[in-house]
Amino acid sequence: MVKTLRESKVKLSELVELASQGQDVLISVRGKVKARLTRATAPCHASPGSAWAQELQALQRACGAPETKSRVEDILAQDREDRL
């Protein structure tokens, strides 16, 4: 199925449902296919900063740094607040 970008914006929920059922949806811009909406192969559970946070924790353990009671999520939230 090919839809224009304008149609896709209007019916995104419907197109996501079709894609989740296995039907590929091609999205075109000015007559040329630019993107494909398809079923996800596996749910993504990792948070964006989880890999580096795990590396940081491993490094802290290896260096003998004192353990903190802060959770990684709390540290990330604090960092985001500092940016505002």
Phi and psi in radians as a Rosetta constraint file:
Dihedral C 1 N 2 CA 2 C 2 CIRCULARHARMONIC -2.020 0.35
Dihedral N 2 CA 2 C 2 N 3 CIRCULARHARMONIC 2.271 0.35
Dihedral C 2 N 3 CA 3 C 3 CIRCULARHARMONIC -2.232 0.35
Dihedral N 3 CA 3 C 3 N 4 CIRCULARHARMONIC 2.615 0.35
Dihedral C 3 N 4 CA 4 C 4 CIRCULARHARMONIC -1.338 0.35
Dihedral N 4 CA 4 C 4 N 5 CIRCULARHARMONIC 2.835 0.35
Dihedral C 4 N 5 CA 5 C 5 CIRCULARHARMONIC -1.044 0.35
Dihedral N 5 CA 5 C 5 N 6 CIRCULARHARMONIC -0.701 0.35
Dihedral C 5 N 6 CA 6 C 6 CIRCULARHARMONIC -1.088 0.35
Dihedral N 6 CA 6 C 6 N 7 CIRCULARHARMONIC -0.799 0.35
Dihedral C 6 N 7 CA 7 C 7 CIRCULARHARMONIC -1.089 0.35
Dihedral N 7 CA 7 C 7 N 8 CIRCULARHARMONIC -0.692 0.35
Dihedral C 7 N 8 CA 8 C 8 CIRCULARHARMONIC -1.116 0.35
Dihedral N 8 CA 8 C 8 N 9 CIRCULARHARMONIC -0.684 0.35
Dihedral C 8 N 9 CA 9 C 9 CIRCULARHARMONIC -1.103 0.35
Dihedral N 9 CA 9 C 9 N 10 CIRCULARHARMONIC -0.710 0.35
Dihedral C 9 N 10 CA 10 C 10 CIRCULARHARMONIC -1.261 0.35
Dihedral N 10 CA 10 C 10 N 11 CIRCULARHARMONIC -0.640 0.35
Dihedral C 10 N 11 CA 11 C 11 CIRCULARHARMONIC -2.027 0.35
Dihedral N 11 CA 11 C 11 N 12 CIRCULARHARMONIC 0.598 0.35
Dihedral C 11 N 12 CA 12 C 12 CIRCULARHARMONIC -1.026 0.35
Dihedral N 12 CA 12 C 12 N 13 CIRCULARHARMONIC -0.789 0.35
Dihedral C 12 N 13 CA 13 C 13 CIRCULARHARMONIC -1.025 0.35
Dihedral N 13 CA 13 C 13 N 14 CIRCULARHARMONIC -0.747 0.35
Dihedral C 13 N 14 CA 14 C 14 CIRCULARHARMONIC -1.137 0.35
Dihedral N 14 CA 14 C 14 N 15 CIRCULARHARMONIC -0.724 0.35
Dihedral C 14 N 15 CA 15 C 15 CIRCULARHARMONIC -1.201 0.35
Dihedral N 15 CA 15 C 15 N 16 CIRCULARHARMONIC -0.638 0.35
Dihedral C 15 N 16 CA 16 C 16 CIRCULARHARMONIC -1.106 0.35
Dihedral N 16 CA 16 C 16 N 17 CIRCULARHARMONIC -0.714 0.35
Dihedral C 16 N 17 CA 17 C 17 CIRCULARHARMONIC -1.098 0.35
Dihedral N 17 CA 17 C 17 N 18 CIRCULARHARMONIC -0.759 0.35
Dihedral C 17 N 18 CA 18 C 18 CIRCULARHARMONIC -1.076 0.35
Dihedral N 18 CA 18 C 18 N 19 CIRCULARHARMONIC -0.752 0.35
Dihedral C 18 N 19 CA 19 C 19 CIRCULARHARMONIC -1.118 0.35
Dihedral N 19 CA 19 C 19 N 20 CIRCULARHARMONIC -0.685 0.35
Dihedral C 19 N 20 CA 20 C 20 CIRCULARHARMONIC -1.148 0.35
Dihedral N 20 CA 20 C 20 N 21 CIRCULARHARMONIC -0.379 0.35
Dihedral C 20 N 21 CA 21 C 21 CIRCULARHARMONIC -1.560 0.35
Dihedral N 21 CA 21 C 21 N 22 CIRCULARHARMONIC 0.036 0.35
Dihedral C 21 N 22 CA 22 C 22 CIRCULARHARMONIC 1.838 0.35
Dihedral N 22 CA 22 C 22 N 23 CIRCULARHARMONIC -0.014 0.35
Dihedral C 22 N 23 CA 23 C 23 CIRCULARHARMONIC -1.605 0.35
Dihedral N 23 CA 23 C 23 N 24 CIRCULARHARMONIC 2.141 0.35
Dihedral C 23 N 24 CA 24 C 24 CIRCULARHARMONIC -1.278 0.35
Dihedral N 24 CA 24 C 24 N 25 CIRCULARHARMONIC 2.409 0.35
Dihedral C 24 N 25 CA 25 C 25 CIRCULARHARMONIC -2.070 0.35
Dihedral N 25 CA 25 C 25 N 26 CIRCULARHARMONIC 2.080 0.35
Dihedral C 25 N 26 CA 26 C 26 CIRCULARHARMONIC -1.640 0.35
Dihedral N 26 CA 26 C 26 N 27 CIRCULARHARMONIC 2.391 0.35
Dihedral C 26 N 27 CA 27 C 27 CIRCULARHARMONIC -1.999 0.35
Dihedral N 27 CA 27 C 27 N 28 CIRCULARHARMONIC 2.202 0.35
Dihedral C 27 N 28 CA 28 C 28 CIRCULARHARMONIC -1.940 0.35
Dihedral N 28 CA 28 C 28 N 29 CIRCULARHARMONIC 2.640 0.35
Dihedral C 28 N 29 CA 29 C 29 CIRCULARHARMONIC -2.257 0.35
Dihedral N 29 CA 29 C 29 N 30 CIRCULARHARMONIC 2.095 0.35
Dihedral C 29 N 30 CA 30 C 30 CIRCULARHARMONIC 0.934 0.35
Dihedral N 30 CA 30 C 30 N 31 CIRCULARHARMONIC 0.727 0.35
Dihedral C 30 N 31 CA 31 C 31 CIRCULARHARMONIC 1.455 0.35
Dihedral N 31 CA 31 C 31 N 32 CIRCULARHARMONIC -0.032 0.35
Dihedral C 31 N 32 CA 32 C 32 CIRCULARHARMONIC -2.006 0.35
Dihedral N 32 CA 32 C 32 N 33 CIRCULARHARMONIC 2.314 0.35
Dihedral C 32 N 33 CA 33 C 33 CIRCULARHARMONIC -1.187 0.35
Dihedral N 33 CA 33 C 33 N 34 CIRCULARHARMONIC 2.200 0.35
Dihedral C 33 N 34 CA 34 C 34 CIRCULARHARMONIC -2.029 0.35
Dihedral N 34 CA 34 C 34 N 35 CIRCULARHARMONIC -0.367 0.35
Dihedral C 34 N 35 CA 35 C 35 CIRCULARHARMONIC -2.662 0.35
Dihedral N 35 CA 35 C 35 N 36 CIRCULARHARMONIC 2.836 0.35
Dihedral C 35 N 36 CA 36 C 36 CIRCULARHARMONIC -2.287 0.35
Dihedral N 36 CA 36 C 36 N 37 CIRCULARHARMONIC 2.291 0.35
Dihedral C 36 N 37 CA 37 C 37 CIRCULARHARMONIC -1.832 0.35
Dihedral N 37 CA 37 C 37 N 38 CIRCULARHARMONIC 2.107 0.35
Dihedral C 37 N 38 CA 38 C 38 CIRCULARHARMONIC -2.419 0.35
Dihedral N 38 CA 38 C 38 N 39 CIRCULARHARMONIC 2.909 0.35
Dihedral C 38 N 39 CA 39 C 39 CIRCULARHARMONIC -1.136 0.35
Dihedral N 39 CA 39 C 39 N 40 CIRCULARHARMONIC 2.412 0.35
Dihedral C 39 N 40 CA 40 C 40 CIRCULARHARMONIC -1.250 0.35
Dihedral N 40 CA 40 C 40 N 41 CIRCULARHARMONIC 2.437 0.35
Dihedral C 40 N 41 CA 41 C 41 CIRCULARHARMONIC -1.386 0.35
Dihedral N 41 CA 41 C 41 N 42 CIRCULARHARMONIC -0.587 0.35
Dihedral C 41 N 42 CA 42 C 42 CIRCULARHARMONIC -2.657 0.35
Dihedral N 42 CA 42 C 42 N 43 CIRCULARHARMONIC 2.519 0.35
Dihedral C 42 N 43 CA 43 C 43 CIRCULARHARMONIC -1.146 0.35
Dihedral N 43 CA 43 C 43 N 44 CIRCULARHARMONIC 2.526 0.35
Dihedral C 43 N 44 CA 44 C 44 CIRCULARHARMONIC -1.671 0.35
Dihedral N 44 CA 44 C 44 N 45 CIRCULARHARMONIC 1.933 0.35
Dihedral C 44 N 45 CA 45 C 45 CIRCULARHARMONIC -1.796 0.35
Dihedral N 45 CA 45 C 45 N 46 CIRCULARHARMONIC -0.245 0.35
Dihedral C 45 N 46 CA 46 C 46 CIRCULARHARMONIC -1.331 0.35
Dihedral N 46 CA 46 C 46 N 47 CIRCULARHARMONIC 2.367 0.35
Dihedral C 46 N 47 CA 47 C 47 CIRCULARHARMONIC -1.374 0.35
Dihedral N 47 CA 47 C 47 N 48 CIRCULARHARMONIC 2.715 0.35
Dihedral C 47 N 48 CA 48 C 48 CIRCULARHARMONIC -0.970 0.35
Dihedral N 48 CA 48 C 48 N 49 CIRCULARHARMONIC -0.583 0.35
Dihedral C 48 N 49 CA 49 C 49 CIRCULARHARMONIC -1.750 0.35
Dihedral N 49 CA 49 C 49 N 50 CIRCULARHARMONIC 0.168 0.35
Dihedral C 49 N 50 CA 50 C 50 CIRCULARHARMONIC -1.174 0.35
Dihedral N 50 CA 50 C 50 N 51 CIRCULARHARMONIC -0.660 0.35
Dihedral C 50 N 51 CA 51 C 51 CIRCULARHARMONIC -1.142 0.35
Dihedral N 51 CA 51 C 51 N 52 CIRCULARHARMONIC -0.838 0.35
Dihedral C 51 N 52 CA 52 C 52 CIRCULARHARMONIC -1.218 0.35
Dihedral N 52 CA 52 C 52 N 53 CIRCULARHARMONIC -0.548 0.35
Dihedral C 52 N 53 CA 53 C 53 CIRCULARHARMONIC -1.151 0.35
Dihedral N 53 CA 53 C 53 N 54 CIRCULARHARMONIC -0.685 0.35
Dihedral C 53 N 54 CA 54 C 54 CIRCULARHARMONIC -1.160 0.35
Dihedral N 54 CA 54 C 54 N 55 CIRCULARHARMONIC -0.689 0.35
Dihedral C 54 N 55 CA 55 C 55 CIRCULARHARMONIC -1.103 0.35
Dihedral N 55 CA 55 C 55 N 56 CIRCULARHARMONIC -0.705 0.35
Dihedral C 55 N 56 CA 56 C 56 CIRCULARHARMONIC -1.107 0.35
Dihedral N 56 CA 56 C 56 N 57 CIRCULARHARMONIC -0.764 0.35
Dihedral C 56 N 57 CA 57 C 57 CIRCULARHARMONIC -1.092 0.35
Dihedral N 57 CA 57 C 57 N 58 CIRCULARHARMONIC -0.726 0.35
Dihedral C 57 N 58 CA 58 C 58 CIRCULARHARMONIC -1.118 0.35
Dihedral N 58 CA 58 C 58 N 59 CIRCULARHARMONIC -0.722 0.35
Dihedral C 58 N 59 CA 59 C 59 CIRCULARHARMONIC -1.133 0.35
Dihedral N 59 CA 59 C 59 N 60 CIRCULARHARMONIC -0.722 0.35
Dihedral C 59 N 60 CA 60 C 60 CIRCULARHARMONIC -1.087 0.35
Dihedral N 60 CA 60 C 60 N 61 CIRCULARHARMONIC -0.726 0.35
Dihedral C 60 N 61 CA 61 C 61 CIRCULARHARMONIC -1.124 0.35
Dihedral N 61 CA 61 C 61 N 62 CIRCULARHARMONIC -0.736 0.35
Dihedral C 61 N 62 CA 62 C 62 CIRCULARHARMONIC -1.154 0.35
Dihedral N 62 CA 62 C 62 N 63 CIRCULARHARMONIC -0.589 0.35
Dihedral C 62 N 63 CA 63 C 63 CIRCULARHARMONIC -1.538 0.35
Dihedral N 63 CA 63 C 63 N 64 CIRCULARHARMONIC -0.070 0.35
Dihedral C 63 N 64 CA 64 C 64 CIRCULARHARMONIC 1.321 0.35
Dihedral N 64 CA 64 C 64 N 65 CIRCULARHARMONIC 0.416 0.35
Dihedral C 64 N 65 CA 65 C 65 CIRCULARHARMONIC -1.163 0.35
Dihedral N 65 CA 65 C 65 N 66 CIRCULARHARMONIC 2.504 0.35
Dihedral C 65 N 66 CA 66 C 66 CIRCULARHARMONIC -1.103 0.35
Dihedral N 66 CA 66 C 66 N 67 CIRCULARHARMONIC 2.443 0.35
Dihedral C 66 N 67 CA 67 C 67 CIRCULARHARMONIC -1.264 0.35
Dihedral N 67 CA 67 C 67 N 68 CIRCULARHARMONIC 2.428 0.35
Dihedral C 67 N 68 CA 68 C 68 CIRCULARHARMONIC -1.798 0.35
Dihedral N 68 CA 68 C 68 N 69 CIRCULARHARMONIC 2.822 0.35
Dihedral C 68 N 69 CA 69 C 69 CIRCULARHARMONIC -1.570 0.35
Dihedral N 69 CA 69 C 69 N 70 CIRCULARHARMONIC -0.052 0.35
Dihedral C 69 N 70 CA 70 C 70 CIRCULARHARMONIC -1.304 0.35
Dihedral N 70 CA 70 C 70 N 71 CIRCULARHARMONIC 2.425 0.35
Dihedral C 70 N 71 CA 71 C 71 CIRCULARHARMONIC -1.531 0.35
Dihedral N 71 CA 71 C 71 N 72 CIRCULARHARMONIC 2.756 0.35
Dihedral C 71 N 72 CA 72 C 72 CIRCULARHARMONIC -1.003 0.35
Dihedral N 72 CA 72 C 72 N 73 CIRCULARHARMONIC -0.716 0.35
Dihedral C 72 N 73 CA 73 C 73 CIRCULARHARMONIC -1.069 0.35
Dihedral N 73 CA 73 C 73 N 74 CIRCULARHARMONIC -0.671 0.35
Dihedral C 73 N 74 CA 74 C 74 CIRCULARHARMONIC -1.159 0.35
Dihedral N 74 CA 74 C 74 N 75 CIRCULARHARMONIC -0.702 0.35
Dihedral C 74 N 75 CA 75 C 75 CIRCULARHARMONIC -1.129 0.35
Dihedral N 75 CA 75 C 75 N 76 CIRCULARHARMONIC -0.756 0.35
Dihedral C 75 N 76 CA 76 C 76 CIRCULARHARMONIC -1.105 0.35
Dihedral N 76 CA 76 C 76 N 77 CIRCULARHARMONIC -0.738 0.35
Dihedral C 76 N 77 CA 77 C 77 CIRCULARHARMONIC -1.090 0.35
Dihedral N 77 CA 77 C 77 N 78 CIRCULARHARMONIC -0.740 0.35
Dihedral C 77 N 78 CA 78 C 78 CIRCULARHARMONIC -1.072 0.35
Dihedral N 78 CA 78 C 78 N 79 CIRCULARHARMONIC -0.753 0.35
Dihedral C 78 N 79 CA 79 C 79 CIRCULARHARMONIC -1.085 0.35
Dihedral N 79 CA 79 C 79 N 80 CIRCULARHARMONIC -0.737 0.35
Dihedral C 79 N 80 CA 80 C 80 CIRCULARHARMONIC -1.141 0.35
Dihedral N 80 CA 80 C 80 N 81 CIRCULARHARMONIC -0.694 0.35
Dihedral C 80 N 81 CA 81 C 81 CIRCULARHARMONIC -1.110 0.35
Dihedral N 81 CA 81 C 81 N 82 CIRCULARHARMONIC -0.665 0.35
Dihedral C 81 N 82 CA 82 C 82 CIRCULARHARMONIC -1.122 0.35
Dihedral N 82 CA 82 C 82 N 83 CIRCULARHARMONIC -0.451 0.35
Dihedral C 82 N 83 CA 83 C 83 CIRCULARHARMONIC -1.399 0.35
Dihedral N 83 CA 83 C 83 N 84 CIRCULARHARMONIC -0.338 0.35
